[in-house]
Amino acid sequence: MKAIWNGEVIAESDDTVVVEGNHYFPVTSLKREFTTFSNHRTSCPWKGQAHYFSLMVHGDMNPDAVWYYPEPSEAAAEIKDRVAFWKGVQVTE
């Protein structure tokens, strides 16, 4: 699987976990040169608190386009150390 935004592969892995229709990639597959800090947080009743990264590719910013759960609930343990994407990031095979 590949996560692509603004013409760049942001993450690539054959080891994704699908939860609620979202592919969670290993955090080690995330190309950190395209990520920037975000202090955005959201809460999911069964997964826990999500943290975010923004993307910066070719001078274009995609705020809060990457999310992860640094301390997921026991029910969501399979997404520990994984990231997922939205806001126009294409996830394809």
HTML snippet that shows the backbone in 3Dmol.js (N, CA, C, O; Angstrom):
<script src="https://3Dmol.org/build/3Dmol-min.js"></script>
<div id="view" style="width:600px;height:400px;position:relative"></div>
<script>
const pdb = `
ATOM      1  N   MET A   1       0.838  -1.177   0.000  1.00  0.00           N
ATOM      2  CA  MET A   1       0.000   0.000   0.000  1.00  0.00           C
ATOM      3  C   MET A   1       0.885   1.242   0.000  1.00  0.00           C
ATOM      4  O   MET A   1       1.983   1.248   0.556  1.00  0.00           O
ATOM      5  N   LYS A   2       0.379   2.284  -0.634  1.00  0.00           N
ATOM      6  CA  LYS A   2       1.068   3.572  -0.664  1.00  0.00           C
ATOM      7  C   LYS A   2       0.113   4.677  -0.252  1.00  0.00           C
ATOM      8  O   LYS A   2      -1.071   4.652  -0.590  1.00  0.00           O
ATOM      9  N   ALA A   3       0.639   5.643   0.480  1.00  0.00           N
ATOM     10  CA  ALA A   3      -0.093   6.868   0.789  1.00  0.00           C
ATOM     11  C   ALA A   3       0.586   7.978  -0.017  1.00  0.00           C
ATOM     12  O   ALA A   3       1.785   8.213   0.135  1.00  0.00           O
ATOM     13  N   ILE A   4      -0.179   8.657  -0.871  1.00  0.00           N
ATOM     14  CA  ILE A   4       0.384   9.647  -1.802  1.00  0.00           C
ATOM     15  C   ILE A   4      -0.345  10.968  -1.639  1.00  0.00           C
ATOM     16  O   ILE A   4      -1.574  11.013  -1.583  1.00  0.00           O
ATOM     17  N   TRP A   5       0.433  12.047  -1.563  1.00  0.00           N
ATOM     18  CA  TRP A   5      -0.146  13.375  -1.556  1.00  0.00           C
ATOM     19  C   TRP A   5       0.763  14.336  -2.296  1.00  0.00           C
ATOM     20  O   TRP A   5       1.980  14.332  -2.108  1.00  0.00           O
ATOM     21  N   ASN A   6       0.160  15.155  -3.137  1.00  0.00           N
ATOM     22  CA  ASN A   6       0.883  16.191  -3.883  1.00  0.00           C
ATOM     23  C   ASN A   6       2.043  15.602  -4.687  1.00  0.00           C
ATOM     24  O   ASN A   6       3.112  16.205  -4.790  1.00  0.00           O
ATOM     25  N   GLY A   7       1.816  14.421  -5.251  1.00  0.00           N
ATOM     26  CA  GLY A   7       2.804  13.793  -6.128  1.00  0.00           C
ATOM     27  C   GLY A   7       3.925  13.054  -5.426  1.00  0.00           C
ATOM     28  O   GLY A   7       4.851  12.589  -6.091  1.00  0.00           O
ATOM     29  N   GLU A   8       3.878  12.928  -4.105  1.00  0.00           N
ATOM     30  CA  GLU A   8       4.931  12.235  -3.360  1.00  0.00           C
ATOM     31  C   GLU A   8       4.356  11.074  -2.563  1.00  0.00           C
ATOM     32  O   GLU A   8       3.247  11.153  -2.035  1.00  0.00           O
ATOM     33  N   VAL A   9       5.127   9.997  -2.484  1.00  0.00           N
ATOM     34  CA  VAL A   9       4.758   8.877  -1.624  1.00  0.00           C
ATOM     35  C   VAL A   9       5.123   9.270  -0.197  1.00  0.00           C
ATOM     36  O   VAL A   9       6.293   9.489   0.120  1.00  0.00           O
ATOM     37  N   ILE A  10       4.120   9.354   0.651  1.00  0.00           N
ATOM     38  CA  ILE A  10       4.289   9.770   2.040  1.00  0.00           C
ATOM     39  C   ILE A  10       4.627   8.572   2.923  1.00  0.00           C
ATOM     40  O   ILE A  10       5.385   8.696   3.885  1.00  0.00           O
ATOM     41  N   ALA A  11       4.059   7.410   2.589  1.00  0.00           N
ATOM     42  CA  ALA A  11       4.335   6.164   3.305  1.00  0.00           C
ATOM     43  C   ALA A  11       4.084   5.009   2.351  1.00  0.00           C
ATOM     44  O   ALA A  11       3.259   5.100   1.443  1.00  0.00           O
ATOM     45  N   GLU A  12       4.819   3.911   2.576  1.00  0.00           N
ATOM     46  CA  GLU A  12       4.643   2.718   1.744  1.00  0.00           C
ATOM     47  C   GLU A  12       4.949   1.490   2.582  1.00  0.00           C
ATOM     48  O   GLU A  12       5.975   1.423   3.259  1.00  0.00           O
ATOM     49  N   SER A  13       4.032   0.503   2.526  1.00  0.00           N
ATOM     50  CA  SER A  13       4.234  -0.715   3.307  1.00  0.00           C
ATOM     51  C   SER A  13       3.303  -1.814   2.818  1.00  0.00           C
ATOM     52  O   SER A  13       2.196  -1.545   2.353  1.00  0.00           O
ATOM     53  N   ASP A  14       3.766  -3.051   2.928  1.00  0.00           N
ATOM     54  CA  ASP A  14       2.910  -4.218   2.682  1.00  0.00           C
ATOM     55  C   ASP A  14       2.216  -4.661   3.966  1.00  0.00           C
ATOM     56  O   ASP A  14       1.425  -5.604   3.959  1.00  0.00           O
ATOM     57  N   ASP A  15       2.514  -3.979   5.060  1.00  0.00           N
ATOM     58  CA  ASP A  15       1.992  -4.345   6.372  1.00  0.00           C
ATOM     59  C   ASP A  15       1.094  -3.234   6.907  1.00  0.00           C
ATOM     60  O   ASP A  15       1.521  -2.421   7.727  1.00  0.00           O
ATOM     61  N   THR A  16      -0.153  -3.205   6.436  1.00  0.00           N
ATOM     62  CA  THR A  16      -1.106  -2.235   6.970  1.00  0.00           C
ATOM     63  C   THR A  16      -2.198  -2.975   7.733  1.00  0.00           C
ATOM     64  O   THR A  16      -2.487  -4.141   7.466  1.00  0.00           O
ATOM     65  N   VAL A  17      -2.790  -2.278   8.677  1.00  0.00           N
ATOM     66  CA  VAL A  17      -3.918  -2.800   9.450  1.00  0.00           C
ATOM     67  C   VAL A  17      -5.114  -1.922   9.107  1.00  0.00           C
ATOM     68  O   VAL A  17      -5.029  -0.697   9.199  1.00  0.00           O
ATOM     69  N   VAL A  18      -6.224  -2.532   8.713  1.00  0.00           N
ATOM     70  CA  VAL A  18      -7.410  -1.770   8.346  1.00  0.00           C
ATOM     71  C   VAL A  18      -8.375  -1.724   9.526  1.00  0.00           C
ATOM     72  O   VAL A  18      -8.826  -2.755  10.024  1.00  0.00           O
ATOM     73  N   VAL A  19      -8.681  -0.498   9.961  1.00  0.00           N
ATOM     74  CA  VAL A  19      -9.645  -0.271  11.033  1.00  0.00           C
ATOM     75  C   VAL A  19     -10.604   0.806  10.559  1.00  0.00           C
ATOM     76  O   VAL A  19     -10.185   1.895  10.165  1.00  0.00           O
ATOM     77  N   GLU A  20     -11.883   0.498  10.597  1.00  0.00           N
ATOM     78  CA  GLU A  20     -12.926   1.423  10.162  1.00  0.00           C
ATOM     79  C   GLU A  20     -12.655   1.980   8.758  1.00  0.00           C
ATOM     80  O   GLU A  20     -12.893   3.159   8.494  1.00  0.00           O
ATOM     81  N   GLY A  21     -12.154   1.118   7.864  1.00  0.00           N
ATOM     82  CA  GLY A  21     -11.912   1.505   6.478  1.00  0.00           C
ATOM     83  C   GLY A  21     -10.628   2.274   6.239  1.00  0.00           C
ATOM     84  O   GLY A  21     -10.343   2.641   5.099  1.00  0.00           O
ATOM     85  N   ASN A  22      -9.845   2.529   7.274  1.00  0.00           N
ATOM     86  CA  ASN A  22      -8.584   3.262   7.133  1.00  0.00           C
ATOM     87  C   ASN A  22      -7.400   2.311   7.256  1.00  0.00           C
ATOM     88  O   ASN A  22      -7.349   1.470   8.154  1.00  0.00           O
ATOM     89  N   HIS A  23      -6.452   2.462   6.339  1.00  0.00           N
ATOM     90  CA  HIS A  23      -5.218   1.687   6.406  1.00  0.00           C
ATOM     91  C   HIS A  23      -4.260   2.382   7.365  1.00  0.00           C
ATOM     92  O   HIS A  23      -3.917   3.550   7.180  1.00  0.00           O
ATOM     93  N   TYR A  24      -3.836   1.657   8.381  1.00  0.00           N
ATOM     94  CA  TYR A  24      -2.836   2.154   9.325  1.00  0.00           C
ATOM     95  C   TYR A  24      -1.484   1.562   8.934  1.00  0.00           C
ATOM     96  O   TYR A  24      -1.288   0.347   8.949  1.00  0.00           O
ATOM     97  N   PHE A  25      -0.562   2.453   8.584  1.00  0.00           N
ATOM     98  CA  PHE A  25       0.782   2.072   8.156  1.00  0.00           C
ATOM     99  C   PHE A  25       1.722   2.048   9.361  1.00  0.00           C
ATOM    100  O   PHE A  25       1.506   2.792  10.318  1.00  0.00           O
ATOM    101  N   PRO A  26       2.761   1.208   9.337  1.00  0.00           N
ATOM    102  CA  PRO A  26       3.763   1.290  10.404  1.00  0.00           C
ATOM    103  C   PRO A  26       4.363   2.698  10.437  1.00  0.00           C
ATOM    104  O   PRO A  26       4.660   3.273   9.390  1.00  0.00           O
ATOM    105  N   VAL A  27       4.538   3.244  11.627  1.00  0.00           N
ATOM    106  CA  VAL A  27       5.086   4.601  11.744  1.00  0.00           C
ATOM    107  C   VAL A  27       6.463   4.690  11.088  1.00  0.00           C
ATOM    108  O   VAL A  27       6.857   5.758  10.620  1.00  0.00           O
ATOM    109  N   THR A  28       7.188   3.588  11.052  1.00  0.00           N
ATOM    110  CA  THR A  28       8.522   3.585  10.440  1.00  0.00           C
ATOM    111  C   THR A  28       8.457   3.759   8.921  1.00  0.00           C
ATOM    112  O   THR A  28       9.467   4.089   8.299  1.00  0.00           O
ATOM    113  N   SER A  29       7.288   3.542   8.318  1.00  0.00           N
ATOM    114  CA  SER A  29       7.157   3.719   6.865  1.00  0.00           C
ATOM    115  C   SER A  29       6.865   5.171   6.479  1.00  0.00           C
ATOM    116  O   SER A  29       6.925   5.528   5.303  1.00  0.00           O
ATOM    117  N   LEU A  30       6.551   6.003   7.469  1.00  0.00           N
ATOM    118  CA  LEU A  30       6.216   7.407   7.223  1.00  0.00           C
ATOM    119  C   LEU A  30       7.482   8.192   6.884  1.00  0.00           C
ATOM    120  O   LEU A  30       8.450   8.174   7.645  1.00  0.00           O
ATOM    121  N   LYS A  31       7.474   8.869   5.759  1.00  0.00           N
ATOM    122  CA  LYS A  31       8.629   9.675   5.350  1.00  0.00           C
ATOM    123  C   LYS A  31       8.582  11.007   6.091  1.00  0.00           C
ATOM    124  O   LYS A  31       7.858  11.928   5.713  1.00  0.00           O
ATOM    125  N   ARG A  32       9.369  11.079   7.146  1.00  0.00           N
ATOM    126  CA  ARG A  32       9.329  12.219   8.062  1.00  0.00           C
ATOM    127  C   ARG A  32       9.736  13.532   7.408  1.00  0.00           C
ATOM    128  O   ARG A  32       9.402  14.600   7.922  1.00  0.00           O
ATOM    129  N   GLU A  33      10.440  13.480   6.301  1.00  0.00           N
ATOM    130  CA  GLU A  33      10.808  14.739   5.636  1.00  0.00           C
ATOM    131  C   GLU A  33       9.583  15.491   5.122  1.00  0.00           C
ATOM    132  O   GLU A  33       9.679  16.672   4.788  1.00  0.00           O
ATOM    133  N   PHE A  34       8.424  14.813   5.054  1.00  0.00           N
ATOM    134  CA  PHE A  34       7.196  15.452   4.587  1.00  0.00           C
ATOM    135  C   PHE A  34       6.249  15.828   5.727  1.00  0.00           C
ATOM    136  O   PHE A  34       5.171  16.366   5.473  1.00  0.00           O
ATOM    137  N   THR A  35       6.631  15.555   6.977  1.00  0.00           N
ATOM    138  CA  THR A  35       5.726  15.835   8.086  1.00  0.00           C
ATOM    139  C   THR A  35       6.183  17.050   8.886  1.00  0.00           C
ATOM    140  O   THR A  35       7.375  17.338   8.993  1.00  0.00           O
ATOM    141  N   THR A  36       5.212  17.744   9.437  1.00  0.00           N
ATOM    142  CA  THR A  36       5.481  18.866  10.326  1.00  0.00           C
ATOM    143  C   THR A  36       4.599  18.722  11.557  1.00  0.00           C
ATOM    144  O   THR A  36       3.636  17.954  11.563  1.00  0.00           O
ATOM    145  N   PHE A  37       4.937  19.459  12.581  1.00  0.00           N
ATOM    146  CA  PHE A  37       4.233  19.395  13.853  1.00  0.00           C
ATOM    147  C   PHE A  37       2.786  19.859  13.725  1.00  0.00           C
ATOM    148  O   PHE A  37       2.471  20.759  12.945  1.00  0.00           O
ATOM    149  N   SER A  38       1.936  19.242  14.488  1.00  0.00           N
ATOM    150  CA  SER A  38       0.557  19.701  14.665  1.00  0.00           C
ATOM    151  C   SER A  38       0.199  19.482  16.128  1.00  0.00           C
ATOM    152  O   SER A  38       0.515  18.439  16.700  1.00  0.00           O
ATOM    153  N   ASN A  39      -0.454  20.455  16.727  1.00  0.00           N
ATOM    154  CA  ASN A  39      -0.906  20.257  18.110  1.00  0.00           C
ATOM    155  C   ASN A  39      -2.374  19.846  18.164  1.00  0.00           C
ATOM    156  O   ASN A  39      -2.983  19.839  19.234  1.00  0.00           O
ATOM    157  N   HIS A  40      -2.945  19.502  17.000  1.00  0.00           N
ATOM    158  CA  HIS A  40      -4.346  19.085  16.926  1.00  0.00           C
ATOM    159  C   HIS A  40      -4.536  17.729  17.615  1.00  0.00           C
ATOM    160  O   HIS A  40      -3.699  16.836  17.478  1.00  0.00           O
ATOM    161  N   ARG A  41      -5.625  17.582  18.345  1.00  0.00           N
ATOM    162  CA  ARG A  41      -5.968  16.327  19.015  1.00  0.00           C
ATOM    163  C   ARG A  41      -7.469  16.081  18.854  1.00  0.00           C
ATOM    164  O   ARG A  41      -8.268  17.017  18.835  1.00  0.00           O
ATOM    165  N   THR A  42      -7.826  14.822  18.739  1.00  0.00           N
ATOM    166  CA  THR A  42      -9.234  14.431  18.776  1.00  0.00           C
ATOM    167  C   THR A  42      -9.351  13.194  19.670  1.00  0.00           C
ATOM    168  O   THR A  42      -8.354  12.561  20.017  1.00  0.00           O
ATOM    169  N   SER A  43     -10.570  12.875  20.024  1.00  0.00           N
ATOM    170  CA  SER A  43     -10.787  11.727  20.897  1.00  0.00           C
ATOM    171  C   SER A  43     -11.782  10.770  20.254  1.00  0.00           C
ATOM    172  O   SER A  43     -12.808  11.179  19.712  1.00  0.00           O
ATOM    173  N   CYS A  44     -11.451   9.495  20.328  1.00  0.00           N
ATOM    174  CA  CYS A  44     -12.347   8.441  19.846  1.00  0.00           C
ATOM    175  C   CYS A  44     -12.782   7.627  21.064  1.00  0.00           C
ATOM    176  O   CYS A  44     -11.939   7.255  21.881  1.00  0.00           O
ATOM    177  N   PRO A  45     -14.080   7.341  21.205  1.00  0.00           N
ATOM    178  CA  PRO A  45     -14.552   6.642  22.395  1.00  0.00           C
ATOM    179  C   PRO A  45     -13.911   5.267  22.605  1.00  0.00           C
ATOM    180  O   PRO A  45     -13.774   4.820  23.744  1.00  0.00           O
ATOM    181  N   TRP A  46     -13.519   4.596  21.523  1.00  0.00           N
ATOM    182  CA  TRP A  46     -12.971   3.249  21.736  1.00  0.00           C
ATOM    183  C   TRP A  46     -11.485   3.139  21.418  1.00  0.00           C
ATOM    184  O   TRP A  46     -10.849   2.176  21.846  1.00  0.00           O
ATOM    185  N   LYS A  47     -10.901   4.097  20.677  1.00  0.00           N
ATOM    186  CA  LYS A  47      -9.471   4.012  20.364  1.00  0.00           C
ATOM    187  C   LYS A  47      -8.608   4.871  21.288  1.00  0.00           C
ATOM    188  O   LYS A  47      -7.460   4.521  21.564  1.00  0.00           O
ATOM    189  N   GLY A  48      -9.146   5.987  21.766  1.00  0.00           N
ATOM    190  CA  GLY A  48      -8.376   6.870  22.637  1.00  0.00           C
ATOM    191  C   GLY A  48      -8.155   8.232  22.001  1.00  0.00           C
ATOM    192  O   GLY A  48      -8.930   8.663  21.147  1.00  0.00           O
ATOM    193  N   GLN A  49      -7.090   8.906  22.423  1.00  0.00           N
ATOM    194  CA  GLN A  49      -6.805  10.241  21.908  1.00  0.00           C
ATOM    195  C   GLN A  49      -5.861  10.166  20.706  1.00  0.00           C
ATOM    196  O   GLN A  49      -4.782   9.579  20.775  1.00  0.00           O
ATOM    197  N   ALA A  50      -6.302  10.781  19.602  1.00  0.00           N
ATOM    198  CA  ALA A  50      -5.491  10.823  18.380  1.00  0.00           C
ATOM    199  C   ALA A  50      -4.647  12.088  18.367  1.00  0.00           C
ATOM    200  O   ALA A  50      -5.103  13.164  18.752  1.00  0.00           O
ATOM    201  N   HIS A  51      -3.416  11.936  17.919  1.00  0.00           N
ATOM    202  CA  HIS A  51      -2.507  13.056  17.670  1.00  0.00           C
ATOM    203  C   HIS A  51      -2.306  13.147  16.166  1.00  0.00           C
ATOM    204  O   HIS A  51      -2.583  12.194  15.439  1.00  0.00           O
ATOM    205  N   TYR A  52      -1.824  14.291  15.700  1.00  0.00           N
ATOM    206  CA  TYR A  52      -1.738  14.533  14.259  1.00  0.00           C
ATOM    207  C   TYR A  52      -0.381  15.079  13.847  1.00  0.00           C
ATOM    208  O   TYR A  52       0.345  15.667  14.649  1.00  0.00           O
ATOM    209  N   PHE A  53      -0.055  14.869  12.573  1.00  0.00           N
ATOM    210  CA  PHE A  53       1.024  15.561  11.880  1.00  0.00           C
ATOM    211  C   PHE A  53       0.379  16.294  10.713  1.00  0.00           C
ATOM    212  O   PHE A  53      -0.656  15.869  10.201  1.00  0.00           O
ATOM    213  N   SER A  54       0.987  17.384  10.299  1.00  0.00           N
ATOM    214  CA  SER A  54       0.618  18.026   9.042  1.00  0.00           C
ATOM    215  C   SER A  54       1.630  17.601   7.987  1.00  0.00           C
ATOM    216  O   SER A  54       2.737  17.170   8.310  1.00  0.00           O
ATOM    217  N   LEU A  55       1.238  17.726   6.727  1.00  0.00           N
ATOM    218  CA  LEU A  55       2.150  17.405   5.628  1.00  0.00           C
ATOM    219  C   LEU A  55       2.624  18.692   4.965  1.00  0.00           C
ATOM    220  O   LEU A  55       1.860  19.646   4.818  1.00  0.00           O
ATOM    221  N   MET A  56       3.881  18.709   4.569  1.00  0.00           N
ATOM    222  CA  MET A  56       4.445  19.821   3.792  1.00  0.00           C
ATOM    223  C   MET A  56       5.193  19.187   2.620  1.00  0.00           C
ATOM    224  O   MET A  56       6.244  18.568   2.789  1.00  0.00           O
ATOM    225  N   VAL A  57       4.620  19.361   1.427  1.00  0.00           N
ATOM    226  CA  VAL A  57       5.187  18.763   0.224  1.00  0.00           C
ATOM    227  C   VAL A  57       5.229  19.819  -0.871  1.00  0.00           C
ATOM    228  O   VAL A  57       4.204  20.409  -1.212  1.00  0.00           O
ATOM    229  N   HIS A  58       6.415  20.055  -1.422  1.00  0.00           N
ATOM    230  CA  HIS A  58       6.610  21.025  -2.500  1.00  0.00           C
ATOM    231  C   HIS A  58       6.041  22.396  -2.138  1.00  0.00           C
ATOM    232  O   HIS A  58       5.471  23.086  -2.983  1.00  0.00           O
ATOM    233  N   GLY A  59       6.202  22.777  -0.878  1.00  0.00           N
ATOM    234  CA  GLY A  59       5.746  24.089  -0.416  1.00  0.00           C
ATOM    235  C   GLY A  59       4.270  24.172  -0.087  1.00  0.00           C
ATOM    236  O   GLY A  59       3.788  25.225   0.332  1.00  0.00           O
ATOM    237  N   ASP A  60       3.541  23.075  -0.271  1.00  0.00           N
ATOM    238  CA  ASP A  60       2.111  23.057   0.033  1.00  0.00           C
ATOM    239  C   ASP A  60       1.870  22.359   1.365  1.00  0.00           C
ATOM    240  O   ASP A  60       2.457  21.313   1.644  1.00  0.00           O
ATOM    241  N   MET A  61       1.001  22.946   2.185  1.00  0.00           N
ATOM    242  CA  MET A  61       0.677  22.407   3.510  1.00  0.00           C
ATOM    243  C   MET A  61      -0.673  21.710   3.488  1.00  0.00           C
ATOM    244  O   MET A  61      -1.637  22.218   2.915  1.00  0.00           O
ATOM    245  N   ASN A  62      -0.733  20.550   4.113  1.00  0.00           N
ATOM    246  CA  ASN A  62      -1.988  19.821   4.311  1.00  0.00           C
ATOM    247  C   ASN A  62      -2.116  19.609   5.822  1.00  0.00           C
ATOM    248  O   ASN A  62      -1.607  18.623   6.354  1.00  0.00           O
ATOM    249  N   PRO A  63      -2.795  20.533   6.514  1.00  0.00           N
ATOM    250  CA  PRO A  63      -2.833  20.473   7.972  1.00  0.00           C
ATOM    251  C   PRO A  63      -3.548  19.240   8.508  1.00  0.00           C
ATOM    252  O   PRO A  63      -4.615  18.859   8.027  1.00  0.00           O
ATOM    253  N   ASP A  64      -2.940  18.632   9.507  1.00  0.00           N
ATOM    254  CA  ASP A  64      -3.559  17.534  10.260  1.00  0.00           C
ATOM    255  C   ASP A  64      -3.974  16.357   9.376  1.00  0.00           C
ATOM    256  O   ASP A  64      -4.997  15.724   9.637  1.00  0.00           O
ATOM    257  N   ALA A  65      -3.204  16.059   8.345  1.00  0.00           N
ATOM    258  CA  ALA A  65      -3.569  15.016   7.378  1.00  0.00           C
ATOM    259  C   ALA A  65      -3.160  13.612   7.809  1.00  0.00           C
ATOM    260  O   ALA A  65      -3.591  12.627   7.209  1.00  0.00           O
ATOM    261  N   VAL A  66      -2.331  13.519   8.845  1.00  0.00           N
ATOM    262  CA  VAL A  66      -1.843  12.226   9.336  1.00  0.00           C
ATOM    263  C   VAL A  66      -2.246  12.103  10.802  1.00  0.00           C
ATOM    264  O   VAL A  66      -2.041  13.036  11.579  1.00  0.00           O
ATOM    265  N   TRP A  67      -2.811  10.975  11.183  1.00  0.00           N
ATOM    266  CA  TRP A  67      -3.135  10.800  12.598  1.00  0.00           C
ATOM    267  C   TRP A  67      -2.592   9.483  13.122  1.00  0.00           C
ATOM    268  O   TRP A  67      -2.338   8.536  12.378  1.00  0.00           O
ATOM    269  N   TYR A  68      -2.425   9.467  14.440  1.00  0.00           N
ATOM    270  CA  TYR A  68      -1.933   8.268  15.122  1.00  0.00           C
ATOM    271  C   TYR A  68      -2.395   8.305  16.576  1.00  0.00           C
ATOM    272  O   TYR A  68      -2.764   9.354  17.104  1.00  0.00           O
ATOM    273  N   TYR A  69      -2.366   7.148  17.197  1.00  0.00           N
ATOM    274  CA  TYR A  69      -2.751   7.010  18.600  1.00  0.00           C
ATOM    275  C   TYR A  69      -1.511   6.583  19.388  1.00  0.00           C
ATOM    276  O   TYR A  69      -1.155   5.405  19.375  1.00  0.00           O
ATOM    277  N   PRO A  70      -0.846   7.517  20.072  1.00  0.00           N
ATOM    278  CA  PRO A  70       0.370   7.149  20.794  1.00  0.00           C
ATOM    279  C   PRO A  70       0.122   6.156  21.927  1.00  0.00           C
ATOM    280  O   PRO A  70       0.997   5.359  22.267  1.00  0.00           O
ATOM    281  N   GLU A  71      -1.071   6.212  22.506  1.00  0.00           N
ATOM    282  CA  GLU A  71      -1.445   5.280  23.576  1.00  0.00           C
ATOM    283  C   GLU A  71      -2.864   4.779  23.331  1.00  0.00           C
ATOM    284  O   GLU A  71      -3.792   5.164  24.042  1.00  0.00           O
ATOM    285  N   PRO A  72      -3.034   3.912  22.317  1.00  0.00           N
ATOM    286  CA  PRO A  72      -4.399   3.450  22.019  1.00  0.00           C
ATOM    287  C   PRO A  72      -4.940   2.588  23.155  1.00  0.00           C
ATOM    288  O   PRO A  72      -4.192   2.013  23.945  1.00  0.00           O
ATOM    289  N   SER A  73      -6.250   2.523  23.205  1.00  0.00           N
ATOM    290  CA  SER A  73      -6.898   1.662  24.195  1.00  0.00           C
ATOM    291  C   SER A  73      -6.547   0.200  23.912  1.00  0.00           C
ATOM    292  O   SER A  73      -6.044  -0.137  22.840  1.00  0.00           O
ATOM    293  N   GLU A  74      -6.816  -0.639  24.873  1.00  0.00           N
ATOM    294  CA  GLU A  74      -6.550  -2.072  24.696  1.00  0.00           C
ATOM    295  C   GLU A  74      -7.318  -2.623  23.494  1.00  0.00           C
ATOM    296  O   GLU A  74      -6.817  -3.487  22.774  1.00  0.00           O
ATOM    297  N   ALA A  75      -8.522  -2.123  23.282  1.00  0.00           N
ATOM    298  CA  ALA A  75      -9.345  -2.582  22.156  1.00  0.00           C
ATOM    299  C   ALA A  75      -8.726  -2.227  20.808  1.00  0.00           C
ATOM    300  O   ALA A  75      -9.014  -2.873  19.800  1.00  0.00           O
ATOM    301  N   ALA A  76      -7.877  -1.202  20.790  1.00  0.00           N
ATOM    302  CA  ALA A  76      -7.256  -0.743  19.542  1.00  0.00           C
ATOM    303  C   ALA A  76      -5.748  -0.976  19.529  1.00  0.00           C
ATOM    304  O   ALA A  76      -5.019  -0.293  18.809  1.00  0.00           O
ATOM    305  N   ALA A  77      -5.286  -1.922  20.312  1.00  0.00           N
ATOM    306  CA  ALA A  77      -3.844  -2.173  20.446  1.00  0.00           C
ATOM    307  C   ALA A  77      -3.160  -2.438  19.108  1.00  0.00           C
ATOM    308  O   ALA A  77      -1.968  -2.163  18.965  1.00  0.00           O
ATOM    309  N   GLU A  78      -3.886  -2.962  18.133  1.00  0.00           N
ATOM    310  CA  GLU A  78      -3.274  -3.295  16.843  1.00  0.00           C
ATOM    311  C   GLU A  78      -2.816  -2.059  16.051  1.00  0.00           C
ATOM    312  O   GLU A  78      -2.064  -2.196  15.086  1.00  0.00           O
ATOM    313  N   ILE A  79      -3.257  -0.857  16.445  1.00  0.00           N
ATOM    314  CA  ILE A  79      -2.827   0.342  15.722  1.00  0.00           C
ATOM    315  C   ILE A  79      -1.731   1.109  16.457  1.00  0.00           C
ATOM    316  O   ILE A  79      -1.368   2.213  16.051  1.00  0.00           O
ATOM    317  N   LYS A  80      -1.208   0.538  17.524  1.00  0.00           N
ATOM    318  CA  LYS A  80      -0.071   1.151  18.222  1.00  0.00           C
ATOM    319  C   LYS A  80       1.108   1.241  17.254  1.00  0.00           C
ATOM    320  O   LYS A  80       1.395   0.289  16.529  1.00  0.00           O
ATOM    321  N   ASP A  81       1.787   2.389  17.245  1.00  0.00           N
ATOM    322  CA  ASP A  81       2.942   2.624  16.369  1.00  0.00           C
ATOM    323  C   ASP A  81       2.572   2.596  14.887  1.00  0.00           C
ATOM    324  O   ASP A  81       3.364   2.180  14.042  1.00  0.00           O
ATOM    325  N   ARG A  82       1.344   3.050  14.587  1.00  0.00           N
ATOM    326  CA  ARG A  82       0.873   3.117  13.199  1.00  0.00           C
ATOM    327  C   ARG A  82       0.245   4.475  12.927  1.00  0.00           C
ATOM    328  O   ARG A  82      -0.226   5.151  13.841  1.00  0.00           O
ATOM    329  N   VAL A  83       0.245   4.864  11.653  1.00  0.00           N
ATOM    330  CA  VAL A  83      -0.334   6.143  11.230  1.00  0.00           C
ATOM    331  C   VAL A  83      -1.357   5.901  10.132  1.00  0.00           C
ATOM    332  O   VAL A  83      -1.265   4.929   9.382  1.00  0.00           O
ATOM    333  N   ALA A  84      -2.338   6.801  10.050  1.00  0.00           N
ATOM    334  CA  ALA A  84      -3.351   6.751   8.996  1.00  0.00           C
ATOM    335  C   ALA A  84      -3.479   8.143   8.378  1.00  0.00           C
ATOM    336  O   ALA A  84      -2.945   9.120   8.904  1.00  0.00           O
ATOM    337  N   PHE A  85      -4.190   8.218   7.264  1.00  0.00           N
ATOM    338  CA  PHE A  85      -4.225   9.444   6.460  1.00  0.00           C
ATOM    339  C   PHE A  85      -5.639   9.810   6.050  1.00  0.00           C
ATOM    340  O   PHE A  85      -6.527   8.960   5.968  1.00  0.00           O
ATOM    341  N   TRP A  86      -5.825  11.094   5.796  1.00  0.00           N
ATOM    342  CA  TRP A  86      -7.081  11.613   5.246  1.00  0.00           C
ATOM    343  C   TRP A  86      -6.784  12.937   4.587  1.00  0.00           C
ATOM    344  O   TRP A  86      -5.625  13.236   4.300  1.00  0.00           O
ATOM    345  N   LYS A  87      -7.818  13.749   4.337  1.00  0.00           N
ATOM    346  CA  LYS A  87      -7.678  15.098   3.772  1.00  0.00           C
ATOM    347  C   LYS A  87      -6.947  15.099   2.426  1.00  0.00           C
ATOM    348  O   LYS A  87      -6.015  15.873   2.206  1.00  0.00           O
ATOM    349  N   GLY A  88      -7.395  14.214   1.537  1.00  0.00           N
ATOM    350  CA  GLY A  88      -6.853  14.206   0.186  1.00  0.00           C
ATOM    351  C   GLY A  88      -5.663  13.309  -0.037  1.00  0.00           C
ATOM    352  O   GLY A  88      -5.182  13.200  -1.165  1.00  0.00           O
ATOM    353  N   VAL A  89      -5.171  12.660   1.007  1.00  0.00           N
ATOM    354  CA  VAL A  89      -4.065  11.697   0.833  1.00  0.00           C
ATOM    355  C   VAL A  89      -4.677  10.435   0.221  1.00  0.00           C
ATOM    356  O   VAL A  89      -5.618   9.866   0.774  1.00  0.00           O
ATOM    357  N   GLN A  90      -4.141  10.004  -0.916  1.00  0.00           N
ATOM    358  CA  GLN A  90      -4.655   8.813  -1.591  1.00  0.00           C
ATOM    359  C   GLN A  90      -3.935   7.585  -1.071  1.00  0.00           C
ATOM    360  O   GLN A  90      -2.705   7.552  -1.032  1.00  0.00           O
ATOM    361  N   VAL A  91      -4.692   6.581  -0.673  1.00  0.00           N
ATOM    362  CA  VAL A  91      -4.126   5.308  -0.249  1.00  0.00           C
ATOM    363  C   VAL A  91      -4.484   4.285  -1.314  1.00  0.00           C
ATOM    364  O   VAL A  91      -5.657   3.987  -1.541  1.00  0.00           O
ATOM    365  N   THR A  92      -3.449   3.747  -1.968  1.00  0.00           N
ATOM    366  CA  THR A  92      -3.659   2.826  -3.084  1.00  0.00           C
ATOM    367  C   THR A  92      -2.694   1.642  -2.974  1.00  0.00           C
ATOM    368  O   THR A  92      -1.721   1.661  -2.220  1.00  0.00           O
ATOM    369  N   GLU A  93      -3.009   0.629  -3.751  1.00  0.00           N
ATOM    370  CA  GLU A  93      -2.109  -0.546  -3.805  1.00  0.00           C
ATOM    371  C   GLU A  93      -0.990  -0.299  -4.779  1.00  0.00           C
ATOM    372  O   GLU A  93      -0.133  -1.163  -4.966  1.00  0.00           O
TER     373      GLU A  93
END
`;
const viewer = $3Dmol.createViewer("view");
viewer.addModel(pdb, "pdb");
viewer.setStyle({}, {cartoon: {color: "spectrum"}});
viewer.zoomTo();
viewer.render();
</script>
